[in-house]
Amino acid sequence: MKPKKIVLLAVISGLMTTLLFYTIMSKQDSSASGEETPMVEVIVASEDIQQNQKITEEVLTSEQVPEDQVHAQAASQTSDVVGLFATADLKEGEPVMLHRVQQSEDEDEFVTKKVTEGYRAVSINVDYVKSVSNLIEPEDFVDVVLSEGTEGEAINSEVILENVRVLSVGQRMVEKKSGETEEEYTAVTLELKQDEAVKLVNGSERGSLQLVLLSEQISEKDENEEASAEADDEIPEDSTYITLPEQSLLREGPGLDSSVSDVIAKDTKLKNLNEQETDDDERIWMLVETPDQKKGWMSSRILKHENE
């Protein structure tokens, strides 16, 4: 056979082999691409869910996820988690894990987790008026006012507790989200020190208690004042006049448990009578005199000297 024919046959044979190989591989690729990955439905958060928040259908949605990527603890239907409580914050789009929700019967455990070390959770009964028309929400701050007096006598009202943190209203321990149905409640749980808890219980037996809702700005300012060092409390005794940076209460004695004798307006100049007392909470109180010559006690944490 001539060399040219041999070369030609070799080329043709090579082309046929290549074509056959390509055809076989194309069929295999087509077969592989036809096998779809199994998908399963998982429940995810449709919006951010706060820790301790009760989970409802409104905050849930479903997504299709490849079966081999699904966590074993992922909820597969809303009924698995609706009515339970989140034990941690969940971000929008995050799968809801069964180990990150809590049974409703264990709700009391959430209260104990929220209470600051050294404090107690104490509940009081409220009605629509005493709860400020049900506007008080968890994490708000309130003053507690005691009103007492027998029938036919003048009613005496006084602030017995100030700037108290609200742990829960009814059974709800997180702030109501926008669009949620308004629910009335008949109890409010407050975070108190032991002596404050005793004072609250005593007050509830003596008369009627009402809650006064504080603005968020005042609450944050008071919290910062509580965290201040003792050096911030000290006031030079040679200062004669003191200016109030905000509206404040004048008390009959050096302590939060003393009756309020007057409400002093912001920027009022008070005369420092150079007498100080320290209460059980290490809070310094100063004896001052108002422009109308009314004497009383005021916490040094809210006073500002003329030379400052």
HUVEN-V965474 format. One record per backbone hydrogen bond with DSSP energy under -1.0 kcal/mol. CO is the residue of the C=O (numbers start at 1). NH is the residue of the N-H. If there is no record, write none. Layout:
co=CO nh=NH
co=CO nh=NH
This chain:
co=2 nh=6
co=3 nh=7
co=4 nh=8
co=5 nh=9
co=6 nh=10
co=7 nh=11
co=8 nh=12
co=9 nh=13
co=10 nh=14
co=11 nh=15
co=12 nh=16
co=13 nh=17
co=14 nh=18
co=15 nh=19
co=16 nh=20
co=17 nh=21
co=18 nh=22
co=19 nh=23
co=20 nh=24
co=21 nh=25
co=22 nh=26
co=23 nh=27
co=24 nh=28
co=25 nh=29
co=26 nh=30
co=27 nh=31
co=28 nh=32
co=29 nh=33
co=30 nh=34
co=32 nh=35
co=38 nh=67
co=40 nh=65
co=42 nh=63
co=43 nh=96
co=44 nh=61
co=45 nh=93
co=49 nh=90
co=50 nh=53
co=53 nh=86
co=55 nh=83
co=56 nh=59
co=57 nh=60
co=59 nh=46
co=61 nh=44
co=63 nh=42
co=65 nh=40
co=66 nh=69
co=67 nh=70
co=71 nh=74
co=73 nh=98
co=75 nh=43
co=77 nh=80
co=78 nh=81
co=78 nh=82
co=81 nh=84
co=84 nh=55
co=85 nh=102
co=86 nh=52
co=90 nh=49
co=91 nh=94
co=94 nh=45
co=96 nh=75
co=97 nh=100
co=100 nh=87
co=102 nh=85
co=103 nh=106
co=104 nh=107
co=106 nh=109
co=107 nh=110
co=108 nh=112
co=109 nh=113
co=110 nh=114
co=111 nh=115
co=116 nh=119
co=120 nh=192
co=122 nh=190
co=124 nh=188
co=127 nh=131
co=128 nh=133
co=129 nh=132
co=130 nh=211
co=131 nh=136
co=132 nh=135
co=137 nh=140
co=140 nh=166
co=141 nh=214
co=142 nh=164
co=143 nh=212
co=144 nh=160
co=144 nh=161
co=145 nh=210
co=146 nh=158
co=147 nh=208
co=148 nh=156
co=150 nh=153
co=156 nh=148
co=158 nh=146
co=161 nh=144
co=164 nh=142
co=165 nh=191
co=166 nh=139
co=168 nh=189
co=169 nh=172
co=172 nh=169
co=177 nh=180
co=186 nh=126
co=187 nh=170
co=188 nh=124
co=189 nh=167
co=189 nh=168
co=190 nh=122
co=192 nh=120
co=193 nh=197
co=194 nh=198
co=195 nh=199
co=196 nh=200
co=197 nh=201
co=198 nh=202
co=199 nh=203
co=200 nh=204
co=201 nh=205
co=202 nh=206
co=203 nh=207
co=208 nh=147
co=210 nh=145
co=212 nh=143
co=215 nh=219
co=216 nh=220
co=217 nh=221
co=218 nh=222
co=219 nh=223
co=220 nh=224
co=221 nh=225
co=222 nh=226
co=223 nh=227
co=225 nh=228
co=229 nh=232
co=230 nh=233
co=230 nh=234
co=236 nh=239
co=240 nh=272
co=241 nh=306
co=242 nh=270
co=243 nh=304
co=244 nh=267
co=248 nh=264
co=250 nh=261
co=250 nh=262
co=251 nh=297
co=253 nh=255
co=255 nh=258
co=259 nh=252
co=262 nh=250
co=264 nh=248
co=265 nh=268
co=268 nh=244
co=270 nh=242
co=271 nh=289
co=275 nh=287
co=277 nh=285
co=279 nh=282
co=283 nh=279
co=284 nh=300
co=285 nh=277
co=286 nh=298
co=287 nh=273
co=288 nh=296
co=289 nh=271
co=290 nh=293
co=294 nh=290
co=296 nh=288
co=297 nh=251
co=298 nh=286
co=299 nh=302
co=300 nh=303
co=304 nh=243
co=305 nh=308
